[in-house]
Amino acid sequence: MTLKLNIAAKPVVLASALMLSAGSALADAAPAVLIVAQGGLGDGSWNDTAYAGFEAGIAAAGIEGWPLESNDVVAQGEEIMRRAADAGFGLVMSLEYSHGEPMVALAQDYPDTDWVIYNQVREGANIASVLFGEHEGSYLAGMLAAQMTTLEGVEGINPEPILGVIAAIRSPGIDKFVVGFMQGAMAINPDIDVQVSYADTFGDPTKGEQMANAMFESGADIIYHIAGGTGIGVIAAAESSGHYAIGVDTDQDGMAPGHVLTSMIKRVDVATQQLVEAYAAGNFPGGQTVTFGLAENGVGLSAMEYTRDIIPQAFLDRVEAARLAIIAGEIDVWDVSEQGYPEFFQ
């Protein structure tokens, strides 16, 4: 069951539904709710991956829980979270970045509720902040793409050192991926051209496909998408044009076999499952920041099942060496969320 919210049209439906759900939960722990971010379930990326971990967590912990979607998850953010707490959910997890600020005040109003926010750090004794090393994984993706973009003899690759990035919305949380990718690409070729465009939406595959086709026509042969459901269109464009996409968040290589060079996997499923289980066991990390980077196996590249045959082993070896160097602290990958924007990103 997926709970739905439309505050404007049905102002009391959600509260009633949540109270009924909460009343049926197991006695040892109040149920959990996962608030789905922009793009919704079915995005094949961030939301779906997190929900898989949420399902695994509630099953392993033996508690009840439901995902919650809203017609306008950004504008309705505070109301969504408040109603969840009022209805008796003991764990409120939000995948929506814009919910971070209102969550701080709500956590103070509901000290007996545990709260989780992703991709940012928010203070509160009952808030767990979850961070990922997206910049580190994206660095590896950029290195691989920069080596491949001028490789002779590969169908769909042109001789021009041009890569593309299509992101959903310009924000530090998204640009963390973009800058890491650019830095990795420039580690291979300081003069490489990385074209960056923003779709301003997570849920429009048609727009993603149109933008990708335009970018391919301008000389890019590999496009990294950081755009949720919009990115499904980027992958479709790569397949139809004979070029390549790089997937994000989950292993999207199979969406267009042979045309997704790799995917930058972000293990939000692992993070979500661990937090649900910790909550149910009474070990919720309130007031803490939990980080999942390369060292924690929280990010990384896919196995490249469908493209490994076109990637020279020397390229993969170079990426692996960089992965180990990042973990060892020998390579410092720029983190927009902590360091602001670098000069090379304009």
N, C-alpha and C positions, 0 to 999 in steps of 0.2 A: 504494500500500500504506500502511495506517495501522498502526503498531505499537501493541499493546495491553499494558496492565500490570495484573495482579491479584496483588499480592505475597502476599496471604494464601493464595490458592488455588494459585498457580503460581510459587513463589519463584525458579526458575531459568530460566523460559522467556524472559523479556525479555533477560537477559544473552546467552543463546545467539543469539537473533534479532538483537540488535544487533551481535554480533561477526561474524556472517555478513554482515550488511549492510555493516558497516565494511570488511570484507575485499574487497568488490566495488567499492569506490569508486575514483575516478580517482586516479592516482598523485600528482598535484600538490597535492591538498588533501584532508584527511580529510573525511568526510561531515558534514552538519549535521543537527540534530534540533530540531524545534519542539515544545515541551511545551504541550499544549492546556489551557486554563484550565477552570474550572467552567462547566458548560453544554454543553461538548463541541462537536465539529464539527456543523454543521447548525443553529447558533443564528441564522444570518442576520445576524450582527452581529460582535462583537469577534473571536471565534475564526475565523470564516469569512473575514473580511476579512484578518486576519493571515496565514492559510494561503494565500490568493491571492497575497499578496506574497512569501511564502516560496517558493511554486512558481515564481513569476516569477524570483526571485533565483537559485535553484539552476539553472534553465534558462539564464539569461543567463550565469552564472558557469561553467557546464559541470561542476558537481560534483553529487554525489548527496546526497539528504536525504529525511527522512521526518517526518511528524507523529507524535506519541506521545500517546495518551490513556490515562487511568487511571480505575479504578473509584472511587478516592478520591484525587483529585489533591492535596488539601490535606494529609491525614494522611500520604500516601506521598511527599510532596514531596522530602525529603532523599534517600530511597532511589532515587527515580526519577532524580534528577540524578546521583547517585553512579554508578549503573549505566550511565548514558549515557557518563559520562567514562571509566569502567573499560572500556567496550566499544570505545573508540577514536573516538568522535565528537569532532571538533576544534572544533565550534561547538555550544554548548548554549544555546538560546533558550527562555526560559520566559514564557508569557503569564499565568501564575498569580501574582497579587499576593503571596500568602502565601509564595512561594518566595524572596523577597528576602533575608530574614534567613539561612536556611541556605545560600544561595548564597555569602555572604561567606566562610564557613569552607571551603566546598568549593573555591572559587576558589584559596584558599591551598594546599589539598591537591593541586590539579591545576593547577599554574602553566602547563602547556603547552596547556591547554584555554581557548578563548575563551568567555565567558559574556555573556548579554544578559538584562537584567531590564527590565520596562516599568513605567511609572507611579510610579517612585520612584527615589531616588538611593542607590546602594550603593557603598561604597569598595572598590577592588581594582584592581590594575594590569592585570588581564585581564578586568575587568567593564566593559561598556558599559551605562550607564543611559539609558533612553529616556523622555523626558517629552513630554507634549503640552499644548497650551493649551486643554484641555477647558473651562476656566472662560471663556475668551474666546469660543469658539464657542457655548457655552451662553448666554452673555450676549446674543448676537444672537438666539438662539432665544427667549429670554424677552422681549426687546423686541418681536419679531414677534407672539408669542402675546398679550402684554398689549394690543397695539393691536387684535388681531382679536377678543378675547373679548367685547367689547361692541359690535361692528360690527352695525348694524341691516341687516336685509334679507338676511342670509346664513343659509341653512338649516343647522340644527345649532348655531347660535350663540345664546346667551341673553343678556339684558341685564345679567346679574350679572358683576362683575369677579372671577371665580373661575377659577383655573387649578389643575391637578393635576400632581404628580410621583410616579411610581412607580419606586422604585429597588430594586436587588436586595438589597444588604447595606449597613448603615450603616458607613462607613469613610471616612477622608480621601480615598482615591482615587475613591470614588463621590460623596461629598459635594462634591467639587470641581466636578462638573457641577451639582449641585443648587443650591449657593450662587451660582454664576455665573448660572444661569437666574433665580433669585430677584432678583438684583441688576439684571439686565437688565429684568425685568418691573417692578421698582420704579422704574426710571429713567423709565418711561412713566407709572406710577400708583403713588405711594408708599403708597397705602392698599390696593393689590390683595391679595387673599387667595390665597396659594399653598399648597395642601394637599399635604403630603408623607407618603408611606407607604412602608414597606420590606417587600418580599416575603420576605426571608431566603433567597432562592434565585435562581440564574441559569437554572434549567432546568425551570420549571413553567409552561407557557403557560396551563393551566387556572386556576391561582391568579392569574396576571396578569389574565386576563379577568374573573374574579370581582371582584378589587380595583378594576379600572377601571370596571366597571359600577356598583359602589357609589359610586365617586367621581363618576361622571357623574350619578347619582341625587341626589347631595348638592349639585349645582349647577355643577360644573366642566363646561366644554365643550371644553377642550383639555388633554390629558394628555401630558406629556413622560415617556418611559420611559427608564430607564438600567438595564436589567435583562436584557440578553442574550436567551436563549431565552424567559424569562418575559415579556419585552416583546412577543413575538409575540402573546400573548393580549391585551395592551393594544391592539394595533393591530386585532385581530379585534373587540374590544368597541367600538372607535370606529366600525368599519364597520357593525356590526349595530345600534348605537344611533343612528347618523346624526350622531355627533359627530366629534371630531378627535383624532388622536395626533400626537406628534412622535417620529420615529425617531431612532436613535442609531448611531454608529460607521460604518455604511455607508449608502448611499442606499436607504432602505426605503420610499420614496414609492410604488413600484409594488406593494407588498404589499397595499394597499387603496386603489387609485387614487381620489383625491378626498377621502379621509378621513385621509391622512397630510399634515398641513399642510406640514411640511418635515422634513428629517432633519439632525441635527447630525453631520456627517461627520468622522470621526477617521481620518486617513490612516495607520493602522497598517500597511497594505499597502505604502505607499511607504517607511516607516521600515524595515520588515522586509526588503524587497528591497534597499534601499541597504546595510544592515548585512551581509547575506549576500554581496553583491558585494564589499564592502570586505574582508571576511574572506578570500574566495577570492583577492583581489588582493594580500593581505599588508598591507592598510592598516586593519586592525581598530582602532577607536578605544577601545582598552582604557584604563581609568582616566578616561574622559571621560563627560560628560553631553551627550547629543544631544537638542536641543529642537526640536519641531515645533509652532509656534503659528500664529496668523493671518499673521504676517509671513513665515513659511516655507511658507505654504499647507498647513500640516499639519492644520488644522481649518477648518471653514466650514459654511455651510448648503447644502443641495441646490439644484438648479435649480428645484424646485417645479413640475415639468412638469404635474402634474395639478391643482394648486390656484392657479396664478398668476392665473387668470381671476377669482378671488374676492378677491384681495388688492389693495387700492388701491396704485397706484404710489407714492403719498406714503409709505405704510408701508415699502415696500421701500427708498425713497430714505433714509428715516431710519435704517434698519438699515445701509445701505451707508455712510452718514456716520459711524455709530458704529464700523464696522469700520475705517475709515481712521483714526479718532481713536484707537482702541486701538493700532493699529500705530505711530502717531506718538507714543504715550505721553501723549496728552491725556486719555484715560479710563483709570483704574486699576481693573482688574477684580480682585476679591478672590480670592486663591488660598489655599484651605484648607490645601494641602500645605505652604505656606511661612508663612502668617500665622495659622494656627489658625482657629477658628470666630468669625465676626462676631456682634455682639450681635443682629442681626436674625434670626439662625438659632437657633431654640430647639427 
